[in-house]
Every structure is written in structure tokens, then in C-alpha cells.
Amino acid sequence: MKFMIKKPLILNALSTVGRVFQTSKVALPILNNFKISVSKDNLIIVAANGETTIQTKIDTTDENGDQIINVDTEGEFLLNNRSTEMIRKLAGSDVEFDLIDNSFILISDGNSEFRLNSERVKEYPDLDLSINKDFVNLDIQQFIKAVNQVSFAASNKEMANILSAVNIKIKDKKLIMSATDANRLSRKIIDIDSDKEIEINIPSKTLIDISRMCENKKSLLISFDPRRATFKIDDTIVFSNLLTGSYPNLDTILAPKYTIDCLVNSKELIDAMGRVSLLFIDRQTAARLVISPNEFKIIARSPQFGSIEDKIKDYKFDSQEFEISLDCDYIVSALRAFDCQYVKLQFTGEVKPMFIRSDDEPNLVQVVTPLRILN
């Protein structure tokens, strides 16, 4: 097996596929390798960690028919994932790969040369790379935005298991993306052209990484089966295992009718919460919101540093004075999910969840659970 390729092409492909080594530890030592297959038509790189598999393909000729990979001998080999940085350090613009005696790989730019041990391809697990072609076509920018607006609300504790997932439903030509860590909730609805009915739970870390892979790409296709989700991003395919178990029924939480609304300038509230958070180190950033038609105050006290009272000027509130205690960081994260000047804070009681909505983004809702005790 021997071929030559432009350095930026191979680096981009290895970096894309190599994301699996950053998101989770590999299940088997042999999975610390890229599996690379080259033919006269294309080069295919695969990497897996036991939970996620990524495959990308580079055609040997570009869209103009010009040769971009020169293949001397077809074949396949394993390349340790640490080799990406070695290739990055090469000074030349072209990189040649040559498998010698099926035992080591020669990597050269004509000036520098690495001789790396290569484990045998037959030792690599037989991965299921079959594709369910029953895809749903998603607008790639809508998908990226939805993931950013929802995924942060998932639990970052591995013990939480199902709550570390983002729940995705497709029903009535809508894709509903939801996440919760039991203290907050985020839901985004996207209109799609599909009559399917599907529900899956995909790890939030995986979904975030996939959304980053979508940046500057042209197309996104998604298919699901009971075992995994498949994302086709241009010429890259991501296979992700799903989390098993029943996701909490969030519809009951989102069902209440609202009795108290407060329209507030989102940036002003974010800035105020940022100042309040300065009082707290390594502990819950608890603040009390006191809202009346004449005044919107944020009050917080810290045993270490003292207290703060911050006022919001740009708001509208027509009800009787209302108080609620909330986590500042949760409020800021929820507010930043909205790309608009004003949001509505909606309340049903001092010890009941606060809802955040906006007329500018009617398909997005954030929910923050109140604190019963303000320290």
C-alpha cells in the first residue's frame, strides 16, 4: 500500500475522524488507531471508541477531475491516532504513506521521515458501517443552532445516565429536541418535511461534537434505528450509539398556564447576573429576584464577601410584587440560548418553575427550577 496526498487534506480528514478520541476513552487498545483504506477511487478513514464511529471519504480526484491523491498501490493499514500531530509538524505540502511488510508505515514529506509501527488490520474490530438510507434532511444551520440552544441543559454527570442525553422526537412533521438535568429544561422545535415518528436519546456530548462537525458544511442527513443514530455530513458519516431507558415526560412540566409575565431586556439581565455571580466561589450562585411594576431588583448574599443589590431598568411588569430565588448561572445559560433583545419571564408561583420565552423565537422554551432556600 502506497499513496501520496496533500497535507491539508489528510490533516483535515484525520482531525475530523479523530474527534472520537477526544470525546470518550476507547473500549479496546486497538481502537487507538485510524483504519485507513485506499483505492484508485478514494481514501476512507475510520475511527471508533466503542460508542461513536466516524468515517470520512476523500475522492482521489476533485470536482474538476484533477488528481489530488496519487495511489501507487491499493490497500489498508492502521495508523496510531498520535500520528496526526506528527503529520502536522511536517514542513512539506505533500505527504507520502508507504506500508512496509505490513508491520510499519513510512510517512514522509521528502525531507522528514517517520517510521511508525503499524498493528495488523485483521486485529481491528469488524465495525458495522452499514447505512440505513431512510434519511431525514435537516437544515444544517437550524440543527447547529438547536443543539446550542438545548444541549447545555443536559446533565454532565455520568451517573445521571439518561439525563446526560438529548431527547429527540420526530412527530407531526416536527423535530423536538429536549434536555434536562432535573434542575432546568430546554426544548426547541424545528419544522421538517418528514412523516416519520421516532424517539431517541443521544448523548449530549456526542450531539455537541456532531454540531461542530457541521460548521461550514453543506448538507446534513439523519437516520435512526433502535440501536444508533447515523449523521451524514457531506462525505463524513457519524454512527452514534443511543442511551437506553425512558426519558422523563417533559410535556407535563411545560403544560401550566402562566399567570405572571415579565418582559425584560435579555442583555441587561445577563450582565446583572454576571455581577451577582462574582460574590460566589465554588458554590451555588443563588439570587432572589424581587419584581414589581416600579422596581426589578436582584439581591444576593455571600458569607465570604458580603451582598449585592442590582437593579434592572429595561423591563415591563404589570402584576403585584413577586419574589423568586433562582440560580444565576442557570438563568444566564437559558437567556444566552435566545438570540433576541427581549425575553419573557413567566411565573406560576414562588416555588414553581420559571419559564423563559420570546416572541422572536416561539419554538424555544427554557425552564429553571427555583431554589427553596437562599443562602
Sine and cosine of phi, psi and omega as CSV:
sin_phi,cos_phi,sin_psi,cos_psi,sin_omega,cos_omega
0.00,0.00,0.80,-0.60,-0.03,-1.00
-0.41,-0.91,0.75,-0.67,0.05,-1.00
-0.39,-0.92,0.29,-0.96,0.06,-1.00
-0.80,-0.60,0.63,-0.77,-0.07,-1.00
-0.58,-0.82,0.44,-0.90,0.08,-1.00
-0.90,0.43,0.70,-0.72,-0.05,-1.00
-0.84,0.55,-0.73,0.69,0.00,-1.00
-0.87,0.49,-0.56,0.83,0.00,-1.00
-0.91,0.42,-0.76,0.65,-0.05,-1.00
-0.94,0.33,-0.58,0.81,0.03,-1.00
-0.91,0.42,-0.69,0.73,0.01,-1.00
-0.89,0.46,-0.67,0.74,-0.01,-1.00
-0.92,0.39,-0.70,0.71,0.01,-1.00
-0.91,0.41,-0.60,0.80,0.02,-1.00
-0.92,0.39,-0.64,0.77,0.02,-1.00
-0.90,0.43,-0.79,0.61,-0.03,-1.00
-0.94,0.35,-0.55,0.84,-0.06,-1.00
-0.94,0.35,-0.05,1.00,0.06,-1.00
-0.86,0.50,-0.46,0.89,-0.02,-1.00
-0.90,0.44,-0.41,0.91,0.00,-1.00
-0.99,0.16,-0.24,0.97,-0.03,-1.00
-1.00,-0.07,-0.46,0.89,-0.12,-0.99
-1.00,0.01,-0.40,0.92,-0.06,-1.00
-0.32,-0.95,0.47,-0.88,0.08,-1.00
-0.94,0.35,0.56,-0.83,-0.03,-1.00
-0.96,0.29,0.53,-0.85,-0.04,-1.00
-0.97,0.24,-0.47,0.88,-0.01,-1.00
-0.71,-0.71,0.58,-0.81,0.00,-1.00
-0.82,0.57,-0.58,0.81,-0.01,-1.00
-0.88,0.48,-0.40,0.92,-0.01,-1.00
-0.97,0.24,-0.01,1.00,0.11,-0.99
-0.97,0.25,0.12,0.99,-0.01,-1.00
-0.93,-0.38,0.49,-0.87,0.28,-0.96
-0.99,0.13,0.62,-0.78,0.19,-0.98
-0.98,-0.20,0.87,-0.49,-0.09,-1.00
-0.88,-0.47,0.80,-0.60,0.03,-1.00
-0.85,-0.53,0.73,-0.68,-0.01,-1.00
-0.78,-0.62,0.69,-0.73,0.06,-1.00
-0.72,-0.69,0.00,-1.00,0.02,-1.00
-0.90,0.43,-0.39,0.92,-0.07,-1.00
-1.00,-0.09,-0.60,0.80,-0.09,-1.00
-0.33,-0.94,0.18,-0.98,0.11,-0.99
-0.88,-0.47,0.77,-0.64,-0.03,-1.00
-0.86,-0.51,0.78,-0.63,0.02,-1.00
-0.88,-0.48,0.74,-0.68,-0.01,-1.00
-0.79,-0.62,0.63,-0.77,0.13,-0.99
-0.60,-0.80,0.53,-0.85,-0.04,-1.00
-0.54,-0.84,0.44,-0.90,0.08,-1.00
-0.84,-0.55,0.09,1.00,-0.03,-1.00
0.97,-0.22,-0.39,0.92,0.05,-1.00
-0.92,-0.38,-0.61,0.80,-0.03,-1.00
-0.78,-0.63,0.64,-0.77,0.08,-1.00
-0.82,-0.58,0.71,-0.70,0.05,-1.00
-0.83,-0.56,0.72,-0.69,0.04,-1.00
-0.78,-0.62,0.74,-0.68,0.08,-1.00
-0.75,-0.66,0.44,-0.90,-0.08,-1.00
-0.76,-0.65,0.66,-0.75,0.11,-0.99
-0.83,-0.56,0.86,-0.51,0.07,-1.00
-0.94,0.33,0.52,-0.85,-0.03,-1.00
-0.95,0.30,-0.29,0.96,0.09,-1.00
-0.84,-0.55,0.52,-0.86,0.01,-1.00
-0.99,0.11,-0.08,-1.00,-0.07,-1.00
-0.91,0.41,-0.28,0.96,0.05,-1.00
-1.00,-0.07,0.00,1.00,0.00,-1.00
1.00,0.04,0.06,1.00,0.01,-1.00
-0.99,0.17,0.61,-0.79,-0.02,-1.00
-0.96,0.29,0.82,-0.57,0.04,-1.00
-0.89,-0.46,-0.25,0.97,0.14,-0.99
-0.77,-0.64,0.85,-0.53,0.03,-1.00
-0.99,-0.14,0.93,-0.36,-0.07,-1.00
-0.99,-0.17,0.89,-0.46,0.06,-1.00
-1.00,0.04,-0.72,0.69,0.00,-1.00
-0.65,-0.76,0.75,-0.66,0.03,-1.00
-0.97,0.26,0.35,-0.94,0.05,-1.00
0.37,-0.93,-0.19,-0.98,0.02,-1.00
-0.54,-0.84,0.42,-0.91,-0.04,-1.00
-0.37,-0.93,0.20,-0.98,0.06,-1.00
-0.96,-0.29,0.68,-0.73,-0.03,-1.00
-0.79,-0.62,0.84,-0.54,-0.02,-1.00
-0.85,0.52,0.64,-0.77,-0.09,-1.00
-0.90,0.43,-0.30,0.95,0.05,-1.00
-0.94,0.33,-0.24,0.97,-0.05,-1.00
-0.93,0.38,-0.35,0.94,0.00,-1.00
-0.83,0.56,-0.72,0.69,-0.02,-1.00
-0.93,0.36,-0.53,0.85,0.05,-1.00
-0.90,0.44,-0.69,0.72,0.02,-1.00
-0.91,0.42,-0.61,0.79,0.00,-1.00
-0.87,0.50,-0.54,0.84,-0.05,-1.00
-0.98,0.18,-0.23,0.97,0.03,-1.00
-0.91,0.42,0.63,-0.78,-0.07,-1.00
-1.00,0.08,-0.43,0.90,-0.07,-1.00
-0.96,0.28,0.28,-0.96,-0.01,-1.00
-1.00,0.00,-0.30,0.95,0.03,-1.00
-0.87,-0.49,0.60,-0.80,-0.01,-1.00
-0.83,-0.56,0.74,-0.67,0.02,-1.00
-0.95,-0.31,0.69,-0.72,0.06,-1.00
-0.90,-0.44,0.75,-0.66,-0.03,-1.00
-0.64,-0.77,0.90,-0.44,0.02,-1.00
-1.00,0.08,0.85,-0.53,-0.05,-1.00
-0.95,-0.31,0.87,-0.49,0.08,-1.00
0.82,0.57,0.45,0.89,0.00,-1.00
0.82,0.57,0.38,0.93,-0.06,-1.00
-0.80,-0.60,-0.45,0.90,0.11,-0.99
-0.54,-0.84,0.41,-0.91,-0.07,-1.00
-0.92,-0.39,0.76,-0.65,0.03,-1.00
-0.99,-0.11,0.86,-0.51,0.01,-1.00
-0.88,-0.47,0.85,-0.53,-0.11,-0.99
-0.59,-0.81,0.53,-0.85,0.13,-0.99
-0.93,-0.36,0.24,0.97,-0.02,-1.00
1.00,-0.08,-0.26,0.97,0.00,-1.00
-0.83,-0.55,-0.79,0.61,0.07,-1.00
-0.98,-0.19,0.44,-0.90,-0.07,-1.00
-0.56,-0.83,0.82,-0.57,0.11,-0.99
-0.97,-0.23,0.69,-0.73,0.14,-0.99
-0.90,-0.44,0.97,-0.24,-0.12,-0.99
-0.93,-0.36,0.68,-0.73,0.09,-1.00
-0.88,0.47,0.61,-0.79,0.00,-1.00
-0.77,-0.64,0.87,-0.49,0.06,-1.00
-0.94,0.35,0.40,-0.92,-0.08,-1.00
-0.96,0.29,0.67,-0.74,-0.05,-1.00
-0.86,0.51,-0.57,0.82,-0.06,-1.00
-0.91,0.42,-0.28,0.96,0.04,-1.00
-0.99,0.15,-0.25,0.97,-0.05,-1.00
-0.96,0.26,0.65,-0.76,-0.02,-1.00
-0.85,0.52,0.51,-0.86,0.06,-1.00
-0.99,0.15,1.00,-0.08,-0.07,-1.00
-0.99,0.17,0.58,-0.82,0.07,-1.00
-1.00,0.09,0.97,-0.22,-0.01,-1.00
-0.96,-0.29,0.29,0.96,0.04,-1.00
-0.94,0.34,0.53,-0.85,-0.10,-0.99
-0.89,-0.45,0.79,-0.61,0.19,-0.98
-0.97,0.22,0.94,-0.34,-0.14,-0.99
-0.99,0.13,0.13,0.99,0.03,-1.00
-0.99,0.10,0.95,0.32,-0.16,-0.99
-1.00,0.05,0.45,-0.89,0.20,-0.98
-0.96,-0.30,0.77,-0.64,-0.02,-1.00
-1.00,0.01,0.83,-0.56,0.00,-1.00
-0.89,-0.45,0.57,-0.82,0.16,-0.99
-0.92,0.38,0.85,-0.53,-0.17,-0.98
-0.91,0.41,-0.60,0.80,0.00,-1.00
-0.95,0.31,-0.60,0.80,0.07,-1.00
-0.90,0.44,-0.64,0.77,0.00,-1.00
-0.90,0.44,-0.74,0.67,0.00,-1.00
-0.85,0.52,-0.71,0.70,-0.02,-1.00
-0.90,0.43,-0.68,0.73,-0.02,-1.00
-0.89,0.45,-0.68,0.74,0.02,-1.00
-0.88,0.48,-0.68,0.73,0.02,-1.00
-0.90,0.44,-0.54,0.84,-0.06,-1.00
-0.99,0.16,-0.29,0.96,-0.14,-0.99
-0.89,-0.46,-0.70,0.72,-0.24,-0.97
-0.88,0.48,-0.49,0.87,-0.04,-1.00
-0.88,0.47,-0.38,0.92,-0.05,-1.00
-0.99,0.16,-0.15,0.99,0.05,-1.00
-0.95,0.30,0.41,-0.91,0.01,-1.00
-0.94,0.35,0.63,-0.77,0.09,-1.00
-0.98,-0.19,0.22,0.98,0.04,-1.00
-0.99,-0.16,0.84,-0.54,-0.03,-1.00
-0.86,0.50,-0.54,0.84,-0.04,-1.00
-0.91,0.42,-0.37,0.93,-0.02,-1.00
-0.94,0.33,-0.37,0.93,0.05,-1.00
0.81,0.58,-0.99,-0.16,-0.13,-0.99
-0.87,0.48,-0.50,0.87,0.00,-1.00
-0.97,0.22,-0.14,0.99,0.11,-0.99
-1.00,0.07,0.07,1.00,0.01,-1.00
-0.98,-0.21,0.34,-0.94,0.25,-0.97
-0.98,-0.20,0.80,-0.60,0.01,-1.00
-1.00,0.07,0.80,-0.60,0.01,-1.00
-0.86,-0.51,0.83,-0.56,0.08,-1.00
-0.87,-0.49,0.61,-0.79,0.18,-0.98
-0.87,-0.50,0.87,-0.50,-0.05,-1.00
-0.35,-0.94,0.64,-0.77,0.05,-1.00
0.79,0.61,0.68,0.74,0.02,-1.00
0.86,0.51,0.56,0.83,0.07,-1.00
-0.71,-0.71,0.62,-0.78,0.16,-0.99
-0.97,-0.23,0.86,-0.52,-0.05,-1.00
-0.93,-0.36,0.89,-0.46,-0.03,-1.00
-0.93,-0.36,0.84,-0.54,-0.08,-1.00
-0.71,-0.70,0.51,-0.86,0.08,-1.00
-0.50,-0.87,0.54,-0.84,0.06,-1.00
-0.43,-0.90,0.52,-0.85,0.15,-0.99
-0.91,-0.42,0.28,0.96,0.00,-1.00
0.99,0.11,-0.20,0.98,0.07,-1.00
-0.94,-0.33,-0.31,0.95,0.02,-1.00
-0.48,-0.88,0.23,-0.97,-0.08,-1.00
-0.53,-0.85,0.60,-0.80,0.08,-1.00
-0.68,-0.73,0.69,-0.72,0.03,-1.00
-0.64,-0.77,0.71,-0.70,0.06,-1.00
-0.76,-0.65,0.67,-0.74,0.01,-1.00
-0.90,-0.44,0.75,-0.66,0.02,-1.00
-0.85,-0.52,0.75,-0.66,0.10,-1.00
-0.97,0.26,0.75,-0.66,0.01,-1.00
-0.72,-0.70,0.30,-0.95,0.02,-1.00
-0.99,-0.17,0.97,0.24,-0.01,-1.00
-0.43,-0.90,0.65,-0.76,0.03,-1.00
-0.99,-0.15,0.17,0.99,-0.04,-1.00
-0.94,0.33,0.33,-0.94,0.15,-0.99
-0.76,-0.65,0.93,-0.37,-0.13,-0.99
-0.63,-0.77,0.53,-0.85,0.18,-0.98
-0.62,-0.79,0.80,-0.60,0.02,-1.00
-0.67,-0.75,0.30,-0.95,0.10,-0.99
-0.83,-0.56,0.93,-0.36,-0.06,-1.00
-0.93,-0.37,0.70,-0.72,-0.01,-1.00
-0.79,0.61,0.74,-0.68,-0.07,-1.00
-0.88,0.47,-0.61,0.79,0.00,-1.00
-0.89,0.46,-0.63,0.78,0.03,-1.00
-0.91,0.42,-0.69,0.72,-0.03,-1.00
-0.90,0.43,-0.64,0.77,0.04,-1.00
-0.88,0.48,-0.70,0.71,-0.02,-1.00
-0.91,0.42,-0.62,0.79,0.03,-1.00
-0.90,0.43,-0.65,0.76,0.01,-1.00
-0.89,0.45,-0.58,0.81,0.05,-1.00
-0.93,0.37,-0.56,0.83,0.06,-1.00
-0.92,0.40,-0.41,0.91,-0.04,-1.00
-0.98,0.22,-0.26,0.97,-0.04,-1.00
-0.88,0.47,0.73,-0.68,0.01,-1.00
0.92,0.40,0.30,0.95,0.08,-1.00
-0.98,-0.19,0.21,-0.98,-0.12,-0.99
-0.99,-0.16,-0.64,0.77,-0.12,-0.99
-0.68,-0.73,0.46,-0.89,0.04,-1.00
-0.65,-0.76,0.84,-0.54,0.08,-1.00
-0.85,-0.52,0.67,-0.75,-0.01,-1.00
-0.79,-0.62,0.69,-0.73,0.15,-0.99
-0.72,-0.69,0.45,-0.89,-0.06,-1.00
-0.75,-0.67,0.53,-0.85,0.24,-0.97
-0.63,-0.77,0.05,-1.00,-0.09,-1.00
-0.87,0.50,-0.37,0.93,-0.09,-1.00
-0.99,-0.13,-0.57,0.82,-0.15,-0.99
-0.38,-0.93,0.21,-0.98,0.10,-0.99
-0.93,-0.37,0.60,-0.80,0.02,-1.00
-0.86,-0.51,0.80,-0.60,0.00,-1.00
-0.89,-0.45,0.85,-0.53,0.05,-1.00
-0.96,-0.29,0.94,-0.33,-0.05,-1.00
-0.92,-0.39,0.98,-0.18,-0.13,-0.99
0.79,0.61,-0.88,-0.47,-0.03,-1.00
-0.99,-0.15,0.24,0.97,0.03,-1.00
-0.93,-0.37,0.68,-0.74,0.01,-1.00
-0.86,-0.52,0.76,-0.65,0.05,-1.00
-0.91,-0.42,0.81,-0.58,0.09,-1.00
-0.95,-0.31,0.85,-0.53,-0.01,-1.00
-0.84,-0.54,0.77,-0.63,0.13,-0.99
-0.91,0.41,0.45,-0.89,-0.01,-1.00
-0.97,-0.24,0.41,-0.91,0.10,-0.99
-1.00,0.08,0.70,-0.72,0.00,-1.00
-1.00,-0.02,0.40,-0.92,-0.01,-1.00
0.88,-0.47,0.21,-0.98,-0.03,-1.00
-1.00,-0.05,0.79,-0.61,0.04,-1.00
-0.98,0.19,0.58,-0.82,0.00,-1.00
-0.83,0.56,0.55,-0.84,0.06,-1.00
-0.98,0.21,0.98,-0.20,-0.06,-1.00
-0.99,0.11,-0.23,0.97,-0.02,-1.00
-0.87,0.49,-0.57,0.82,-0.01,-1.00
-0.93,0.38,-0.54,0.84,0.03,-1.00
-0.94,0.33,-0.59,0.81,-0.07,-1.00
-1.00,0.08,-0.02,1.00,-0.11,-0.99
-0.97,0.22,-0.48,0.88,-0.15,-0.99
-0.84,0.54,0.53,-0.85,0.14,-0.99
-1.00,0.03,0.63,-0.78,-0.15,-0.99
-1.00,0.01,0.60,-0.80,-0.03,-1.00
-0.92,-0.39,-0.41,0.91,-0.05,-1.00
-0.74,-0.67,0.83,-0.56,0.01,-1.00
-0.87,-0.50,0.61,-0.79,0.10,-1.00
-0.73,-0.69,0.88,-0.48,0.08,-1.00
-1.00,0.02,0.81,-0.58,-0.10,-0.99
-0.64,-0.77,0.51,-0.86,0.07,-1.00
-0.93,0.36,0.88,-0.48,-0.12,-0.99
-0.89,0.45,-0.73,0.68,-0.04,-1.00
-0.90,0.44,-0.65,0.76,-0.02,-1.00
-0.89,0.45,-0.63,0.77,0.01,-1.00
-0.94,0.34,-0.63,0.77,0.06,-1.00
-0.87,0.49,-0.71,0.70,0.00,-1.00
-0.89,0.46,-0.66,0.75,0.01,-1.00
-0.90,0.43,-0.69,0.72,0.02,-1.00
-0.90,0.44,-0.55,0.84,0.06,-1.00
-0.90,0.44,-0.64,0.77,0.04,-1.00
-0.92,0.38,-0.66,0.75,0.01,-1.00
-0.88,0.47,-0.63,0.77,-0.06,-1.00
-0.90,0.44,-0.37,0.93,0.00,-1.00
-0.90,0.43,-0.31,0.95,0.00,-1.00
-0.97,0.24,-0.28,0.96,-0.18,-0.98
-0.90,-0.44,0.67,-0.74,0.05,-1.00
-0.77,-0.63,0.83,-0.56,0.06,-1.00
0.81,0.59,0.61,0.79,0.07,-1.00
-0.42,-0.91,0.16,-0.99,-0.05,-1.00
-0.89,0.45,0.76,-0.65,-0.02,-1.00
-1.00,0.03,0.99,0.13,-0.11,-0.99
-1.00,-0.03,0.71,-0.70,0.02,-1.00
-0.65,-0.76,0.49,-0.87,0.05,-1.00
-0.96,-0.30,0.82,-0.57,0.08,-1.00
-1.00,-0.06,0.82,-0.58,0.05,-1.00
-0.87,-0.49,0.93,-0.37,-0.14,-0.99
-0.85,-0.53,0.75,-0.66,0.10,-0.99
-0.63,-0.78,0.16,-0.99,0.02,-1.00
-0.86,0.50,-0.40,0.91,-0.09,-1.00
-0.97,-0.23,-0.23,0.97,-0.12,-0.99
-0.37,-0.93,0.64,-0.77,0.08,-1.00
-0.82,-0.58,0.96,-0.28,-0.05,-1.00
-0.92,-0.40,0.56,-0.83,0.15,-0.99
-0.88,-0.48,0.86,-0.51,-0.09,-1.00
-0.86,-0.52,0.72,-0.69,0.04,-1.00
-0.56,-0.83,0.50,-0.87,0.03,-1.00
-0.72,-0.69,0.67,-0.74,0.03,-1.00
-0.82,-0.57,0.79,-0.61,0.04,-1.00
-0.86,0.51,-0.45,0.89,-0.04,-1.00
-0.99,0.16,-0.68,0.73,-0.19,-0.98
-0.90,-0.43,-0.41,0.91,-0.03,-1.00
0.80,-0.60,-0.69,-0.72,-0.09,-1.00
-0.62,-0.79,0.21,-0.98,0.06,-1.00
-0.57,-0.82,0.58,-0.82,0.16,-0.99
-0.77,-0.64,0.89,-0.46,-0.05,-1.00
-0.87,-0.49,0.61,-0.80,-0.04,-1.00
-0.89,-0.46,0.63,-0.78,0.09,-1.00
-0.99,-0.16,0.74,-0.67,-0.02,-1.00
-0.99,-0.13,-0.67,0.74,-0.12,-0.99
-1.00,-0.03,1.00,0.04,0.01,-1.00
-0.41,-0.91,0.23,-0.97,0.05,-1.00
-0.65,-0.76,0.80,-0.60,-0.07,-1.00
-0.52,-0.85,0.84,-0.55,-0.12,-0.99
-0.92,-0.39,0.16,0.99,-0.05,-1.00
-0.97,-0.24,-0.02,-1.00,0.07,-1.00
-0.94,0.33,0.31,-0.95,-0.04,-1.00
-0.79,0.61,0.68,-0.73,-0.08,-1.00
-0.70,-0.71,0.64,-0.76,0.03,-1.00
-0.79,-0.61,0.59,-0.81,0.07,-1.00
-0.43,-0.90,0.60,-0.80,0.02,-1.00
-0.97,-0.26,0.76,-0.65,-0.11,-0.99
-0.62,-0.79,0.31,-0.95,0.08,-1.00
-0.99,0.11,0.84,-0.53,-0.06,-1.00
-0.86,0.51,-0.70,0.71,-0.05,-1.00
-0.88,0.47,-0.63,0.78,0.03,-1.00
-0.90,0.43,-0.65,0.76,0.00,-1.00
-0.90,0.43,-0.71,0.70,-0.03,-1.00
-0.88,0.47,-0.71,0.70,0.01,-1.00
-0.87,0.50,-0.66,0.75,-0.01,-1.00
-0.92,0.40,-0.67,0.74,-0.02,-1.00
-0.91,0.41,-0.62,0.78,-0.03,-1.00
-0.93,0.36,-0.28,0.96,0.05,-1.00
-0.94,0.33,-0.34,0.94,0.00,-1.00
-1.00,-0.08,0.71,-0.70,0.05,-1.00
-0.97,-0.25,0.90,0.43,-0.06,-1.00
-0.43,-0.90,0.31,-0.95,-0.10,-1.00
-0.96,0.26,-0.64,0.77,-0.07,-1.00
-0.85,-0.52,0.58,-0.82,0.11,-0.99
-0.78,-0.63,0.34,-0.94,0.09,-1.00
-0.97,-0.24,0.82,-0.57,0.20,-0.98
-1.00,-0.03,0.82,-0.57,-0.10,-1.00
-0.85,-0.53,0.77,-0.64,-0.11,-0.99
-0.83,-0.56,0.51,-0.86,0.15,-0.99
-0.84,-0.54,-0.12,0.99,0.02,-1.00
0.18,-0.98,0.32,-0.95,-0.07,-1.00
-0.92,0.39,-0.43,0.91,-0.01,-1.00
-0.92,-0.40,0.33,0.94,0.03,-1.00
-0.90,-0.44,0.38,-0.92,-0.10,-1.00
-0.84,0.54,0.56,-0.83,0.12,-0.99
-0.99,-0.11,0.72,-0.70,0.02,-1.00
-0.97,-0.24,0.60,-0.80,0.07,-1.00
-0.84,-0.54,0.83,-0.56,0.01,-1.00
-0.67,-0.75,0.16,-0.99,0.07,-1.00
-0.52,-0.85,0.65,-0.76,0.07,-1.00
-0.91,0.42,-0.41,0.91,-0.01,-1.00
-0.97,0.23,-0.41,0.91,0.04,-1.00
-0.73,-0.68,0.96,0.29,-0.10,-0.99
-0.91,0.41,-0.29,0.96,-0.03,-1.00
-1.00,-0.07,0.21,0.98,0.02,-1.00
-0.83,-0.56,0.70,-0.72,0.08,-1.00
-0.66,-0.75,0.65,-0.76,0.10,-1.00
-0.87,-0.50,0.60,-0.80,0.00,-1.00
-0.76,-0.64,0.73,-0.69,0.04,-1.00
-0.81,-0.58,0.78,-0.62,0.00,-1.00
-0.99,0.16,0.71,-0.71,-0.02,-1.00
-0.95,0.30,0.33,-0.94,0.10,-0.99
-1.00,-0.08,0.71,-0.71,-0.01,-1.00
-0.98,0.18,-0.45,0.89,-0.02,-1.00
-0.79,-0.61,0.74,-0.67,0.06,-1.00
-0.98,-0.21,0.92,-0.40,-0.03,-1.00
-0.99,0.16,0.00,0.00,0.00,0.00
